[in-house]
Amino acid sequence: MPINQSDRPRGHSVLDPCLLGRPVHLLPGFAARLAEAIGGEMASPAGRRYWGAYRLEQLAFERAPEAPALRWLGVAGPFGVAAVAFERTLLLGLLEGRYARRQPGVPAAVQQSPILERVTATEERLAAALAQQLASLLDGRVAEGLARLDGAAQRPVLAKAGAVATPAIVPASAPGKTGWVIRAVLRAQYGRRADDEIGEPAGAALEGQIWISLDHALMACILQGLKAERGAVRAAGGARMTREPLASRLEVKLEGRLVSKEVTLAALFGLQVGDVIPVAVGRADVLLDDSRLFTASVAEHKGKLCLTSFEDAE
């Protein structure tokens, strides 16, 4: 699976060999569409009631977090189960913004550690509501992908989708190391604006994270929907290939080195305008990206130097 960890160099992506042949390279596009949907929901008037001044900053498929303290809420939707986990500081920041739980006049520095604070029923209800909201947005993007498929491939899944009206909370456990997880990073924008319903109290966490774990059924539906995009790319590529073969469309740049001569450093610094360096032109080297591919003879044709009689360079 593609790995995109913010704390590691982004030189390359790591692939699971078991997933070769599946359109995992299109998952960043799916993540971008999901991020757009979640960001729009957070910025809406109804979304600000729950999300306050937090805004989505990053969303990507990554490895499952190694954090045993996370509490996972399973949400059963039409395509599978999505388990959602919130960083505790994020939930507490949302509660502070919604209910102003911090005592007046008490600075943030002396507040109790989030780990030591008791989990209240209000916090649990907020986490469940947000988990259902995120799962609904995820199911919507999955349904859009499946809608692009031909009718025969999508009918069984769409029939199953109609059986469940709203996502339901179900027991869930932490995903394994090889599980599919979407990580979202939220950042707080402090201050109350005229168009904001709720501002974020100063001293709350600047950033918070959310993880969405996908079971095999849900991930299979996502990959199935991405097949339509892969098919469109292949169809466009096939249409181009029917017009022109690959060998005719592929362009490379060849360079011809006609002559080279070694001189001493003293002779090089002693050159003056008008000096002549005697050379003998033999076979020229033909280079591709500084790699010597051929040798060729130098000939004159209509006042121009040309290369002919190509031979493979050993």
KEVEX-718522 format. One line per 5 residues: their letters; for each residue x, y, z of N, C-alpha, C, O. Coordinates in steps of 0.05 Angstrom, whole numbers. Example, Ala and Ser with C-alpha at 12.3 -4.5 7.8 and 13.67 -1.06 7.14 Angstrom:
// residues 2
AS = 264 -114 156 246 -90 156 264 -66 156 285 -66 169  257 -45 142 273 -21 143 258 1 157 268 23 161
// end
This chain:
// residues 314
MPINQ = 17 -24 0 0 0 0 18 25 0 40 24 10  8 47 -11 24 71 -11 28 81 17 10 82 33  53 89 22 59 100 49 67 129 45 84 135 29  55 147 61 61 175 59 63 186 87 44 198 97  87 182 99 90 191 126 104 218 127 124 222 114
SDRPR = 92 236 142 102 263 143 130 265 157 145 284 152  137 246 174 162 247 188 184 232 174 205 227 186  180 223 150 201 209 135 204 223 108 186 236 98  228 219 95 232 231 69 212 220 49 204 197 50  204 238 30 183 231 10 197 223 -16 186 230 -38
GHSVL = 219 209 -15 233 202 -39 218 181 -56 219 182 -81  204 162 -43 191 141 -58 168 131 -42 166 136 -18  151 115 -55 128 102 -42 134 72 -39 146 60 -56  125 61 -17 129 32 -11 103 18 -19 82 25 -10  106 -4 -35 83 -19 -44 83 -46 -31 104 -59 -28
DPCLL = 59 -56 -25 56 -83 -15 54 -101 -40 37 -97 -57  72 -121 -43 72 -138 -67 45 -152 -71 38 -159 -94  30 -157 -50 5 -170 -52 -16 -153 -67 -37 -163 -76  -11 -127 -69 -30 -109 -81 -23 -101 -109 -36 -84 -121  -1 -113 -120 6 -106 -147 -16 -114 -167 -28 -136 -164
GRPVH = -22 -97 -186 -44 -102 -204 -69 -88 -196 -88 -86 -212  -71 -78 -172 -94 -63 -162 -88 -33 -164 -65 -25 -161  -108 -16 -169 -103 12 -175 -96 28 -150 -109 49 -144  -76 19 -134 -69 33 -110 -56 60 -116 -56 78 -99  -45 63 -140 -33 89 -148 -53 111 -151 -46 135 -152
LLPGF = -79 104 -152 -100 124 -154 -112 132 -127 -129 149 -126  -102 120 -106 -113 127 -79 -108 156 -71 -126 168 -58  -86 169 -79 -83 198 -72 -106 214 -84 -114 234 -72  -115 207 -108 -138 222 -120 -163 218 -104 -178 237 -100  -168 194 -94 -191 189 -77 -188 205 -51 -208 217 -42
AARLA = -164 205 -40 -160 220 -15 -165 250 -19 -175 264 -2  -157 261 -43 -162 289 -49 -192 295 -50 -201 316 -40  -207 277 -62 -236 282 -64 -249 280 -36 -267 296 -29  -240 261 -20 -250 259 8 -243 284 24 -259 293 40  -218 294 21 -210 317 35 -227 342 28 -234 358 45
EAIGG = -234 344 2 -251 366 -7 -279 364 6 -290 384 15  -289 340 8 -316 336 20 -315 343 50 -333 356 60  -295 332 64 -293 337 93 -288 367 98 -300 378 116  -270 379 83 -265 407 87 -289 425 82 -294 444 97  -305 418 61 -329 433 56 -349 430 79 -363 449 86
EMASP = -351 406 90 -370 401 112 -362 417 137 -379 428 151  -336 418 142 -326 432 166 -331 462 163 -337 475 183  -329 472 139 -332 501 135 -361 510 133 -366 534 133  -380 491 130 -408 498 128 -419 508 154 -407 502 175  -441 523 154 -452 533 180 -459 510 199 -454 512 223
AGRRY = -470 488 188 -477 465 206 -452 452 216 -451 443 239  -431 450 199 -406 437 208 -392 453 229 -379 440 246  -393 479 229 -379 495 249 -391 491 277 -378 496 297  -416 481 279 -427 474 305 -410 453 319 -407 453 343  -400 434 303 -385 412 315 -354 416 314 -340 410 333
WGAYR = -345 427 291 -316 429 287 -304 456 296 -280 459 298  -321 475 302 -311 500 313 -291 514 293 -297 516 269  -268 522 304 -248 536 287 -228 517 275 -208 526 263  -232 491 277 -213 472 265 -218 469 236 -241 468 227  -197 468 220 -199 464 191 -181 441 183 -159 437 194
LEQLA = -189 427 162 -173 404 152 -148 415 138 -150 432 120  -125 404 145 -100 413 133 -88 392 116 -75 398 96  -91 366 122 -78 344 107 -94 319 110 -105 314 132  -95 303 89 -109 277 90 -95 259 70 -91 266 47  -87 235 80 -73 216 62 -75 188 74 -81 184 98
FERAP = -71 168 56 -69 140 65 -41 136 77 -21 143 65  -41 124 101 -16 119 115 -17 93 131 -37 79 130  5 88 145 6 64 162 -12 68 186 -17 90 195  -21 45 197 -37 47 222 -20 57 245 4 50 247  -31 75 261 -15 86 283 -10 66 305 -26 48 311
EAPAL = 14 67 317 21 50 340 15 65 366 33 75 379  -11 67 372 -20 81 396 -41 65 410 -65 68 403  -34 48 429 -55 32 442 -75 47 458 -97 37 464  -70 73 464 -89 88 480 -112 99 463 -131 109 475  -110 97 437 -132 107 420 -157 91 424 -156 66 426
RWLGV = -180 104 424 -206 91 426 -219 91 398 -223 113 387  -225 67 387 -235 65 360 -265 61 361 -275 44 376  -279 76 345 -308 74 342 -314 63 314 -309 76 294  -326 39 314 -334 27 288 -360 38 278 -379 41 293  -360 45 252 -385 56 240 -391 38 216 -377 37 196
AGPFG = -413 23 218 -422 4 197 -438 19 176 -459 30 182  -427 21 152 -441 34 130 -449 14 109 -448 -10 113  -459 24 86 -469 7 65 -447 -9 51 -453 -30 39  -422 -1 53 -400 -14 38 -381 -29 57 -363 -43 47  -383 -25 83 -365 -38 101 -363 -22 127 -380 -4 132
VAAVA = -344 -29 143 -340 -16 170 -316 2 169 -294 -6 161  -320 27 177 -298 46 181 -295 51 210 -314 60 224  -271 46 221 -266 51 249 -252 78 252 -231 82 239  -262 95 268 -252 123 271 -240 126 299 -252 118 318  -217 139 300 -203 145 325 -195 174 325 -184 184 305
FERTL = -200 188 347 -193 216 350 -171 220 370 -170 206 390  -153 238 364 -133 245 384 -147 259 407 -165 276 403  -140 252 431 -155 262 455 -154 292 457 -174 304 463  -131 304 451 -129 333 453 -148 347 433 -158 368 438  -153 334 410 -171 345 390 -199 345 401 -213 366 399
LLGLL = -208 323 412 -235 322 423 -239 342 445 -260 355 447  -219 344 463 -222 364 485 -222 392 474 -236 409 485  -206 397 453 -207 424 441 -234 430 429 -244 453 431  -246 410 416 -273 414 404 -294 419 426 -312 436 423  -291 404 449 -310 409 471 -307 436 483 -326 449 490
EGRYA = -282 445 486 -277 472 497 -289 493 479 -300 513 489  -286 489 453 -297 509 435 -328 509 434 -340 529 430  -339 485 438 -369 483 437 -382 490 463 -403 503 463  -370 482 485 -383 485 511 -368 503 530 -377 509 553  -344 513 522 -328 531 539 -324 518 566 -331 530 587
RRQPG = -312 493 567 -310 479 592 -288 490 610 -289 485 634  -269 506 599 -248 516 616 -259 536 635 -275 553 628  -250 535 660 -260 553 680 -250 581 675 -227 585 668  -267 601 678 -259 629 673 -236 637 691 -236 631 715  -216 651 680 -194 661 695 -172 641 700 -152 648 712
VPAAV = -175 615 692 -155 595 696 -138 592 671 -150 585 650  -112 598 671 -96 597 647 -94 568 637 -97 549 653  -88 565 611 -86 539 599 -63 523 610 -64 498 610  -42 536 620 -18 522 629 -23 505 654 -9 486 658  -44 512 670 -49 497 694 -72 478 691 -81 466 711
QQSPI = -82 475 667 -104 456 663 -93 427 666 -69 422 662  -111 409 673 -103 381 677 -95 369 651 -106 376 630  -76 350 652 -67 336 628 -91 321 615 -107 310 629  -92 321 588 -114 307 574 -115 277 581 -137 265 581  -92 266 587 -91 237 593 -105 232 620 -117 210 624
LERVT = -103 251 638 -114 247 665 -144 255 667 -157 247 686  -154 270 647 -181 278 648 -200 255 644 -195 237 628  -222 255 659 -242 233 656 -258 236 630 -265 258 622  -263 214 617 -279 213 593 -308 216 600 -319 199 614  -320 238 592 -348 243 599 -367 232 577 -359 226 555
ATEER = -392 231 585 -413 222 565 -415 242 542 -421 234 520  -411 267 548 -413 288 527 -391 284 507 -395 286 482  -367 277 516 -344 272 498 -350 248 481 -344 248 457  -361 227 493 -368 203 478 -389 208 457 -387 198 434  -409 224 464 -430 231 444 -419 247 421 -426 243 398
LAAAL = -401 266 427 -389 282 406 -372 265 387 -373 268 363  -356 247 399 -339 229 383 -357 211 365 -350 207 342  -379 201 375 -396 184 359 -409 200 336 -411 190 314  -418 224 342 -430 241 321 -410 248 299 -417 247 276  -386 255 307 -366 262 287 -357 237 271 -352 239 247
AQQLA = -355 214 284 -348 190 270 -369 183 249 -362 175 227  -395 185 256 -416 179 237 -415 199 214 -420 192 191  -409 224 220 -408 244 198 -385 238 179 -389 239 155  -362 231 189 -339 225 172 -344 200 156 -338 198 132  -357 180 168 -363 155 154 -383 160 132 -381 148 110
SLLDG = -402 178 136 -422 184 115 -409 198 92 -415 192 69  -390 216 97 -376 229 75 -358 210 60 -356 211 36  -346 191 75 -330 170 61 -347 152 44 -340 147 21  -371 144 54 -389 127 38 -398 142 13 -402 130 -8  -402 168 15 -410 184 -8 -389 184 -30 -396 182 -54
RVAEG = -364 186 -23 -343 185 -43 -340 157 -55 -335 154 -79  -344 136 -39 -344 109 -49 -366 105 -69 -362 93 -90  -390 115 -63 -413 112 -81 -408 126 -107 -416 116 -128  -395 149 -106 -389 163 -131 -371 147 -149 -374 146 -173  -351 134 -137 -333 117 -153 -347 93 -165 -342 87 -188
LARLD = -364 80 -150 -378 57 -160 -398 65 -182 -404 50 -200  -409 90 -180 -428 99 -200 -415 102 -228 -429 101 -248  -388 104 -229 -375 107 -255 -371 80 -268 -364 79 -292  -376 58 -254 -373 32 -266 -397 25 -283 -418 38 -280  -394 5 -300 -417 -5 -315 -438 -18 -297 -431 -27 -275
GAAQR = -462 -18 -306 -484 -27 -289 -481 -55 -278 -488 -60 -255  -471 -74 -294 -468 -101 -285 -449 -104 -261 -454 -120 -243  -428 -87 -260 -409 -90 -239 -418 -77 -213 -409 -84 -192  -435 -56 -216 -442 -41 -192 -469 -49 -180 -474 -42 -157  -486 -64 -193 -513 -69 -183 -512 -84 -156 -527 -76 -138
PVLAK = -495 -105 -152 -496 -119 -126 -488 -100 -103 -501 -101 -82  -469 -83 -107 -460 -65 -85 -481 -44 -80 -486 -38 -57  -493 -33 -101 -513 -12 -97 -538 -23 -84 -552 -9 -69  -544 -48 -90 -567 -61 -77 -562 -64 -47 -580 -60 -30  -538 -70 -40 -531 -72 -12 -531 -45 2 -538 -42 25
AGAVA = -524 -24 -14 -523 3 -2 -550 12 6 -553 26 26  -571 4 -8 -598 13 -1 -608 0 24 -629 9 35  -595 -21 34 -605 -35 57 -600 -20 83 -614 -25 103  -579 -2 84 -572 12 108 -577 42 104 -566 53 85  -594 54 120 -601 82 116 -580 100 127 -571 119 114
TPAIV = -572 96 152 -552 113 165 -531 96 178 -536 73 186  -506 106 180 -485 90 192 -491 85 222 -501 102 236  -484 61 231 -490 53 258 -463 48 272 -445 37 260  -462 55 298 -438 51 314 -437 21 322 -456 10 333  -414 9 317 -410 -20 324 -383 -22 338 -366 -5 335
PASAP = -379 -44 353 -353 -48 366 -330 -50 345 -334 -60 323  -307 -39 352 -284 -39 334 -259 -42 350 -257 -33 373  -239 -55 338 -213 -57 350 -192 -42 333 -198 -34 311  -168 -39 344 -147 -25 330 -139 -40 305 -138 -65 305  -133 -26 283 -125 -40 259 -98 -52 261 -81 -43 277
GKTGW = -93 -73 245 -66 -85 245 -46 -68 230 -53 -48 218  -21 -77 231 0 -62 218 -4 -60 187 5 -41 175  -17 -79 176 -22 -79 147 -49 -68 139 -56 -69 115  -63 -57 158 -90 -46 152 -89 -20 137 -68 -6 137  -111 -14 124 -114 11 109 -124 32 128 -145 29 141
VIRAV = -109 54 130 -116 76 148 -113 103 134 -94 107 120  -133 120 137 -132 147 128 -127 165 151 -141 165 171  -106 181 150 -99 200 171 -106 228 163 -97 237 141  -121 242 179 -128 270 174 -116 288 196 -117 281 220  -104 310 188 -92 329 206 -109 354 206 -114 366 184
LRAQY = -118 363 229 -134 387 232 -118 409 246 -103 403 264  -121 433 238 -108 456 251 -128 476 260 -148 482 246  -124 487 283 -143 507 295 -136 535 284 -113 543 284  -156 549 277 -154 577 269 -167 594 291 -191 595 293  -150 607 307 -160 620 331 -174 646 324 -169 658 303
GRRAD = -190 655 343 -204 681 340 -232 677 330 -238 659 314  -249 695 337 -277 694 329 -281 714 307 -274 738 310  -291 705 284 -297 723 262 -327 729 261 -343 716 274  -334 748 244 -362 756 242 -379 733 231 -402 730 238  -367 717 213 -383 696 200 -380 669 215 -391 649 205
DEIGE = -366 668 237 -362 643 252 -382 642 275 -388 661 288  -393 618 278 -412 614 300 -396 610 326 -404 619 347  -373 595 324 -359 587 348 -329 593 343 -318 585 323  -317 606 362 -288 610 361 -274 589 378 -287 575 393  -248 587 375 -233 567 390 -219 581 414 -206 601 409
PAGAA = -221 571 438 -209 585 460 -179 584 458 -167 564 450  -166 606 466 -137 607 466 -126 587 485 -137 583 507  -104 573 477 -92 553 494 -99 525 486 -87 506 497  -119 521 468 -125 494 459 -104 484 440 -87 500 432  -104 458 434 -83 446 417 -84 459 389 -106 462 377
LEGQI = -61 465 379 -59 477 352 -68 457 331 -81 464 311  -60 432 335 -65 411 315 -78 387 328 -75 382 352  -93 372 313 -104 347 322 -106 327 299 -107 335 276  -106 302 305 -106 281 285 -130 263 287 -141 258 309  -139 253 265 -161 233 263 -152 210 245 -139 215 224
WISLD = -157 186 254 -151 162 237 -177 148 230 -194 144 247  -179 140 205 -202 125 195 -191 98 184 -178 98 163  -197 77 198 -189 50 189 -210 37 172 -234 39 178  -202 25 150 -221 13 131 -219 -17 131 -197 -28 129  -242 -31 134 -241 -60 133 -238 -69 104 -239 -53 85
HALMA = -235 -95 100 -230 -106 73 -253 -100 54 -248 -94 30  -277 -102 63 -300 -98 46 -301 -69 36 -306 -64 12  -297 -50 54 -297 -22 47 -274 -15 28 -278 0 9  -251 -26 34 -228 -20 17 -231 -32 -11 -223 -21 -31  -244 -56 -12 -249 -68 -38 -268 -51 -55 -265 -49 -79
CILQG = -288 -38 -42 -306 -21 -57 -292 4 -67 -297 13 -89  -273 15 -51 -258 38 -60 -241 31 -85 -241 46 -105  -227 8 -83 -210 0 -106 -227 -7 -130 -219 -2 -153  -251 -18 -126 -268 -24 -148 -277 1 -162 -279 2 -187  -283 22 -147 -291 47 -159 -268 60 -174 -273 74 -194
LKAER = -243 56 -165 -220 68 -178 -214 54 -205 -200 65 -221  -225 30 -209 -220 16 -234 -231 32 -257 -221 30 -280  -253 47 -253 -264 63 -275 -244 84 -284 -241 89 -308  -230 96 -265 -209 116 -272 -186 102 -287 -176 113 -307  -178 79 -277 -156 65 -290 -164 57 -318 -148 58 -337
GAVRA = -190 48 -322 -199 40 -348 -199 64 -368 -193 61 -391  -207 88 -358 -207 111 -375 -179 118 -384 -175 126 -407  -159 116 -366 -132 122 -373 -122 102 -394 -108 110 -413  -128 76 -390 -119 56 -409 -132 60 -436 -119 57 -457  -158 67 -436 -172 72 -461 -160 95 -477 -156 93 -501
AGGAR = -153 117 -462 -140 139 -476 -113 132 -487 -106 140 -509  -98 116 -471 -72 108 -481 -74 89 -504 -58 90 -523  -94 71 -503 -98 52 -526 -106 67 -551 -97 59 -573  -122 88 -549 -130 103 -572 -106 117 -585 -103 118 -610  -87 127 -569 -63 140 -580 -45 119 -593 -33 125 -614
MTREP = -44 95 -582 -26 75 -593 -37 65 -620 -21 58 -637  -63 64 -623 -74 56 -649 -68 76 -671 -66 68 -694  -65 101 -664 -58 121 -684 -29 120 -692 -22 124 -715  -11 114 -672 18 116 -678 32 96 -660 27 95 -636  50 80 -670 65 60 -653 83 75 -633 90 98 -637
LASRL = 90 60 -612 106 72 -591 133 81 -601 143 102 -593  145 65 -619 172 72 -629 172 99 -644 192 113 -645  149 105 -656 147 130 -671 141 154 -653 147 177 -660  129 149 -630 122 171 -612 143 177 -591 144 199 -581  161 158 -586 181 161 -565 205 177 -576 217 168 -596
EVKLE = 211 200 -564 233 217 -574 256 216 -554 252 218 -530  280 214 -565 304 215 -549 323 235 -562 322 240 -586  342 246 -546 361 265 -556 388 253 -558 399 244 -538  399 252 -582 426 242 -587 445 265 -591 439 285 -603  470 261 -581 491 281 -584 515 268 -597 522 246 -591
GRLVS = 526 283 -617 550 272 -631 575 287 -622 576 311 -623  595 272 -613 620 283 -605 640 278 -628 649 255 -632  646 299 -643 662 296 -667 692 291 -661 705 275 -674  702 306 -642 731 304 -638 737 310 -609 723 325 -596  759 299 -599 769 306 -572 799 305 -573 811 290 -588
KEVTL = 812 322 -557 841 324 -558 851 330 -530 839 347 -516  872 318 -522 884 323 -495 907 342 -498 924 339 -516  907 363 -482 929 382 -481 938 386 -453 923 380 -434  962 397 -449 971 402 -422 959 428 -412 949 444 -427  959 431 -385 947 454 -373 962 479 -381 950 501 -385
AALFG = 988 477 -384 1004 500 -392 997 509 -421 996 533 -426  993 489 -439 986 496 -466 958 509 -467 953 527 -483  940 499 -450 913 510 -449 913 540 -441 900 556 -453  929 546 -419 930 574 -410 946 592 -429 944 616 -428  962 579 -446 978 595 -465 964 601 -491 976 615 -508
LQVGD = 940 592 -495 925 597 -520 919 626 -523 911 639 -503  921 637 -547 914 664 -554 896 665 -578 894 645 -592  883 688 -582 866 691 -605 882 686 -631 903 698 -635  871 669 -648 885 663 -673 901 637 -673 909 628 -694  906 626 -649 921 601 -648 904 578 -660 879 579 -659
VIPVA = 917 558 -672 904 536 -684 912 510 -670 935 506 -664  891 494 -663 896 468 -650 892 447 -672 870 443 -681  913 433 -680 910 413 -701 896 388 -690 903 377 -669  876 378 -705 861 354 -697 857 337 -722 858 347 -745  851 312 -717 844 293 -739 816 282 -733 812 271 -712
VGRAD = 798 285 -752 771 276 -749 769 247 -758 773 241 -781  763 229 -739 758 201 -746 729 194 -743 712 209 -752  724 172 -730 696 165 -724 686 180 -700 701 183 -680  662 189 -701 650 205 -679 635 187 -660 625 166 -668  633 196 -635 617 181 -615 589 193 -614 585 217 -615
VLLDD = 569 175 -613 541 183 -611 532 177 -582 533 154 -573  523 198 -568 517 195 -539 487 199 -534 474 215 -547  477 184 -515 450 188 -504 452 191 -474 458 171 -460  448 215 -465 451 221 -436 479 213 -426 481 200 -405  499 222 -440 527 217 -433 534 187 -435 556 179 -426
SRLFT = 517 170 -446 523 142 -450 530 138 -480 515 146 -497  553 125 -485 562 121 -512 548 97 -524 552 74 -516  530 102 -544 515 81 -557 526 72 -583 527 48 -588  535 91 -600 545 84 -627 570 99 -633 577 118 -620  583 90 -654 604 106 -668 594 110 -697 580 93 -708
ASVAE = 602 132 -708 593 139 -735 615 153 -750 632 166 -739  614 151 -777 632 166 -794 622 194 -799 598 198 -800  640 213 -802 633 241 -807 636 246 -837 656 241 -849  614 256 -848 613 261 -877 602 289 -882 590 301 -865  607 299 -907 597 326 -914 575 322 -935 578 307 -954
HKGKL = 553 336 -931 531 335 -950 518 362 -952 506 373 -934  521 374 -976 510 400 -982 519 421 -962 503 438 -953  544 421 -956 556 441 -938 551 436 -909 558 453 -893  540 413 -902 535 406 -873 549 381 -866 552 362 -882  559 380 -841 571 355 -830 549 336 -822 530 344 -808
CLTSF = 551 311 -830 531 291 -823 545 266 -812 569 262 -816  530 250 -797 539 225 -786 527 202 -803 504 202 -809  544 183 -809 535 160 -825 550 135 -816 569 137 -801  542 112 -826 555 86 -821 556 81 -790 578 78 -779  533 81 -778 531 76 -749 538 48 -742 531 29 -756
EDAE = 553 45 -720 560 18 -710 556 19 -679 561 39 -666  547 -4 -669 544 -6 -639 571 -3 -625 591 -14 -634  571 13 -604 595 17 -588 598 -6 -568 578 -13 -554  621 -18 -567 625 -40 -548 635 -30 -521 640 -45 -503
// end
